[in-house]
Amino acid sequence: MLGLEDLEIGLIFWAEEDAVKTLRKVKAFGVRTGQIGFPGDLSLEGAAERWDDALTTENFIPVTAVCSYVGEDYADIPTVARTVGLIPMATRKERVARTKAVSAVAKQLGIDSVGCHIGVIPPEHSDALYADIVGVARELCDVCKANGQSFTLETGQEPAKPLLQFIEDVGRPNLKINFDPANMILYGTGDPVEALGVLGKHVISVHCKDGNWPAREKPEALGEEVRLGTGAVDFPAFISKLKEVGYTGPLIIEREEPDQEKRTADVHHAIALLKQLTGR
């Protein structure tokens, strides 16, 4: 992939106004690839030009442009269902437009995948909202296809088999998966290694993130994200399963830790662990 080694280690990071400064902070971890997240409140005016110059100057290889949206809240599962992604009707129009705008920027940067959390897909296929979101996914897949891209959904908010059914119902070959094993645990939706076996043929990118299951006495709560290798994700088994399903793309570390000193230490720890697991 774009001159990368199989299972090369990278990092997801959030774009800031100063593209070169942002990339140099990422490269300080010793990586040369990653996913660029575009915050919902970041202006995209001139972004393609700034990032194109910076990516060339810094010799950095982006593999996904990730969308987040203004107003998303991950406090607990009901809040996620109400605020996250493209499901909520009140924000859908502007978020679909934002996703298309990010796709346009990504095209200029030569990025061939645009990703997001689509939101909590209704479990009942007879629900009118289910048909609506199938239509939204088709629309965005078609826009991304015209831009030479996959439209990539992140795992977590539904079990593997319903997500697989959704992909089949959308019926677009460029609808793909960014597989996040920790999210399966944080949302309590299934064993990530088993889920990878179900979804493997659709997976074009992965997050390396760890977490613990939600507390049984709090059914609406999310689990807790933790340092890689200290949570419930069996990373040796996860890496083995990735190889088994034929995945050769990058291993993108994600660490959502607000304490920047702790996050930096945890990312370095994750890189060392993944090097050990992949024999680098």
SEFI-994821 format. One record per residue (C-alpha): residue number from 0; residue in three letters; chain; x, y, z. Coordinates in steps of 0.1 Angstrom, whole numbers, plus 2048, in hexadecimal, padded with zeros to 3 digits. Layout:
NUM	Ala	A	X	Y	Z
...
This chain:
0	Met	A	800	800	800
1	Leu	A	810	820	7F4
2	Gly	A	833	814	7FB
3	Leu	A	82A	809	81F
4	Glu	A	836	7E9	82E
5	Asp	A	81C	7CE	837
6	Leu	A	80D	7D6	859
7	Glu	A	821	7F6	85C
8	Ile	A	81A	809	87C
9	Gly	A	809	82B	87A
10	Leu	A	7F5	844	88E
11	Ile	A	7D3	855	88B
12	Phe	A	7D5	87A	893
13	Trp	A	7C0	899	88F
14	Ala	A	7C7	8B4	876
15	Glu	A	7CF	8D7	882
16	Glu	A	7D4	8F7	86F
17	Asp	A	7FA	8F3	86E
18	Ala	A	7FD	8D3	85A
19	Val	A	823	8D1	85B
20	Lys	A	824	8D5	881
21	Thr	A	809	8BB	885
22	Leu	A	81C	8A2	86F
23	Arg	A	83D	8A8	881
24	Lys	A	82C	8A0	8A2
25	Val	A	81F	87F	894
26	Lys	A	841	877	884
27	Ala	A	852	87C	8A5
28	Phe	A	844	859	8AE
29	Gly	A	859	84A	892
30	Val	A	83C	843	87A
31	Arg	A	837	84E	856
32	Thr	A	812	845	851
33	Gly	A	7F1	84B	861
34	Gln	A	7CD	856	85F
35	Ile	A	7C5	87B	85E
36	Gly	A	7A6	884	872
37	Phe	A	795	8A4	867
38	Pro	A	782	8B3	885
39	Gly	A	75F	8BF	87D
40	Asp	A	768	8E3	886
41	Leu	A	788	8E4	872
42	Ser	A	785	8FA	853
43	Leu	A	78C	8E7	833
44	Glu	A	793	907	81F
45	Gly	A	7B6	904	812
46	Ala	A	7BB	8E3	825
47	Ala	A	7C3	8CE	806
48	Glu	A	7DF	8E6	7FC
49	Arg	A	7EE	8E8	81F
50	Trp	A	7ED	8C3	825
51	Asp	A	7FA	8BA	802
52	Asp	A	818	8D0	808
53	Ala	A	81E	8C3	82B
54	Leu	A	81A	89E	822
55	Thr	A	833	8A2	805
56	Thr	A	84C	8B5	81A
57	Glu	A	84A	89D	837
58	Asn	A	849	87E	822
59	Phe	A	82A	871	834
60	Ile	A	811	858	826
61	Pro	A	7EC	85D	830
62	Val	A	7D6	83F	82C
63	Thr	A	7B4	84C	838
64	Ala	A	7A2	86D	83C
65	Val	A	78C	86A	85B
66	Cys	A	76D	87F	860
67	Ser	A	760	88B	882
68	Tyr	A	743	8A2	886
69	Val	A	739	8C0	89C
70	Gly	A	722	8B5	8B8
71	Glu	A	72D	891	8BC
72	Asp	A	72D	884	8DF
73	Tyr	A	73B	862	8EB
74	Ala	A	730	865	90F
75	Asp	A	71C	845	90F
76	Ile	A	709	82E	8F6
77	Pro	A	6E8	842	8F6
78	Thr	A	6FB	862	8F0
79	Val	A	70F	852	8D4
80	Ala	A	6EF	846	8C4
81	Arg	A	6E0	869	8C6
82	Thr	A	6FE	87E	8BB
83	Val	A	718	86A	8A8
84	Gly	A	71D	866	882
85	Leu	A	704	868	866
86	Ile	A	6E6	858	877
87	Pro	A	6D8	877	88A
88	Met	A	6BF	888	873
89	Ala	A	6C5	8AB	881
90	Thr	A	6EA	8AC	877
91	Arg	A	6EA	893	85A
92	Lys	A	6E9	8AC	83D
93	Glu	A	706	8C1	849
94	Arg	A	71A	8A2	852
95	Val	A	715	891	831
96	Ala	A	720	8B2	820
97	Arg	A	73F	8B3	837
98	Thr	A	748	88F	82E
99	Lys	A	746	897	809
100	Ala	A	75C	8B6	80F
101	Val	A	776	8A0	822
102	Ser	A	775	887	805
103	Ala	A	77D	8A4	7ED
104	Val	A	79B	8AE	802
105	Ala	A	7A6	88A	805
106	Lys	A	7A5	886	7DF
107	Gln	A	7BD	8A3	7DB
108	Leu	A	7D4	893	7F4
109	Gly	A	7D3	871	7E2
110	Ile	A	7C2	860	800
111	Asp	A	7AD	843	7F5
112	Ser	A	797	83D	814
113	Val	A	77F	854	827
114	Gly	A	773	847	848
115	Cys	A	75B	850	864
116	His	A	745	842	87F
117	Ile	A	724	840	86D
118	Gly	A	711	83E	88E
119	Val	A	6FB	823	89E
120	Ile	A	6EB	811	881
121	Pro	A	6C6	807	889
122	Pro	A	6C5	7E2	891
123	Glu	A	6A2	7DE	881
124	His	A	6A4	7DD	85B
125	Ser	A	67F	7E6	859
126	Asp	A	687	807	86A
127	Ala	A	684	824	851
128	Leu	A	6A4	833	860
129	Tyr	A	6B7	813	855
130	Ala	A	6AC	819	831
131	Asp	A	6B6	83D	834
132	Ile	A	6D9	836	840
133	Val	A	6DE	81B	825
134	Gly	A	6D6	837	80C
135	Val	A	6EE	84F	81D
136	Ala	A	70A	835	81C
137	Arg	A	703	82E	7F7
138	Glu	A	705	854	7F0
139	Leu	A	726	858	801
140	Cys	A	734	838	7F2
141	Asp	A	72C	846	7D0
142	Val	A	73C	867	7D7
143	Cys	A	75B	856	7E5
144	Lys	A	75D	83E	7C7
145	Ala	A	75D	85D	7AF
146	Asn	A	77B	869	7C4
147	Gly	A	78D	848	7C2
148	Gln	A	786	83F	7E6
149	Ser	A	776	826	7FD
150	Phe	A	75C	832	816
151	Thr	A	767	821	836
152	Leu	A	752	81A	856
153	Glu	A	762	816	878
154	Thr	A	757	7F7	88C
155	Gly	A	749	7F8	8AF
156	Gln	A	726	803	8B1
157	Glu	A	716	7E4	8A4
158	Pro	A	720	7BF	8A4
159	Ala	A	732	7B0	887
160	Lys	A	715	79E	876
161	Pro	A	6FE	7BC	875
162	Leu	A	71A	7D1	867
163	Leu	A	721	7B7	84D
164	Gln	A	6FC	7B7	844
165	Phe	A	6FC	7DD	841
166	Ile	A	719	7DB	829
167	Glu	A	707	7C2	814
168	Asp	A	6E7	7D7	814
169	Val	A	6FA	7F6	809
170	Gly	A	708	7E2	7EC
171	Arg	A	725	7F8	7E3
172	Pro	A	747	7E7	7DF
173	Asn	A	75A	805	7EC
174	Leu	A	748	804	80E
175	Lys	A	764	7F7	825
176	Ile	A	76D	7F4	84A
177	Asn	A	786	804	861
178	Phe	A	788	7E9	87B
179	Asp	A	78D	7F5	89F
180	Pro	A	78F	7D7	8B7
181	Ala	A	78C	7ED	8D6
182	Asn	A	76B	7FC	8CA
183	Met	A	75B	7D9	8C9
184	Ile	A	763	7D6	8EE
185	Leu	A	75C	7FA	8F8
186	Tyr	A	739	7F7	8E9
187	Gly	A	734	7D3	8F5
188	Thr	A	72C	7C7	8D2
189	Gly	A	742	7A8	8CF
190	Asp	A	764	797	8D1
191	Pro	A	77A	7AB	8B9
192	Val	A	78E	78D	8AC
193	Glu	A	76F	77A	8A4
194	Ala	A	760	799	894
195	Leu	A	77F	79E	87E
196	Gly	A	77A	77B	871
197	Val	A	756	784	866
198	Leu	A	75F	7A6	857
199	Gly	A	783	7A0	84B
200	Lys	A	77D	7A2	825
201	His	A	76F	7C5	829
202	Val	A	78B	7D2	840
203	Ile	A	7A3	7EB	82F
204	Ser	A	7B0	7FC	84F
205	Val	A	7B3	7F5	874
206	His	A	7B7	808	894
207	Cys	A	7CE	7FA	8AF
208	Lys	A	7BC	804	8CF
209	Asp	A	7B4	7F2	8EF
210	Gly	A	798	7F3	908
211	Asn	A	783	7E2	923
212	Trp	A	75F	7D6	922
213	Pro	A	743	7EC	92F
214	Ala	A	739	7E6	953
215	Arg	A	71C	7CC	954
216	Glu	A	709	7E2	96D
217	Lys	A	70A	7FF	955
218	Pro	A	6FB	7F2	934
219	Glu	A	6FA	815	924
220	Ala	A	71F	81D	92C
221	Leu	A	73D	819	915
222	Gly	A	75B	806	91F
223	Glu	A	77C	817	927
224	Glu	A	798	81B	90E
225	Val	A	7BA	812	91C
226	Arg	A	7DF	80F	912
227	Leu	A	7E5	7F6	8F7
228	Gly	A	7EB	7D3	905
229	Thr	A	7DB	7DA	926
230	Gly	A	7B6	7D5	91D
231	Ala	A	79F	7BA	910
232	Val	A	7AB	7B9	8EC
233	Asp	A	7C1	79A	8E6
234	Phe	A	7DA	7AB	8D0
235	Pro	A	7EF	78D	8C7
236	Ala	A	7CF	77B	8BC
237	Phe	A	7C4	79B	8AA
238	Ile	A	7E4	79E	896
239	Ser	A	7E3	779	88D
240	Lys	A	7BF	77D	881
241	Leu	A	7C8	79B	86C
242	Lys	A	7E3	786	85B
243	Glu	A	7CA	769	857
244	Val	A	7B0	77F	846
245	Gly	A	7CB	78C	82E
246	Tyr	A	7CE	7AF	83C
247	Thr	A	7EF	7C0	833
248	Gly	A	7E7	7E5	839
249	Pro	A	7F4	7FB	855
250	Leu	A	7EE	7F7	87A
251	Ile	A	7E1	819	884
252	Ile	A	7E5	821	8A9
253	Glu	A	7C9	835	8B9
254	Arg	A	7CB	841	8DD
255	Glu	A	7B0	859	8E9
256	Glu	A	7C1	865	908
257	Pro	A	7BC	88A	912
258	Asp	A	7DC	88B	927
259	Gln	A	7F6	892	90B
260	Glu	A	814	886	91F
261	Lys	A	802	865	927
262	Arg	A	7F6	862	903
263	Thr	A	819	866	8F6
264	Ala	A	826	84B	90D
265	Asp	A	80A	834	904
266	Val	A	810	839	8DE
267	His	A	835	830	8E3
268	His	A	82A	812	8F7
269	Ala	A	812	807	8DB
270	Ile	A	82C	80B	8C0
271	Ala	A	844	7F5	8D4
272	Leu	A	82A	7DB	8DA
273	Leu	A	81F	7D9	8B6
274	Lys	A	843	7D6	8AB
275	Gln	A	847	7B9	8C2
276	Leu	A	827	7A8	8B5
277	Thr	A	82F	7AD	891
278	Gly	A	854	7A5	894
279	Arg	A	861	7C7	889
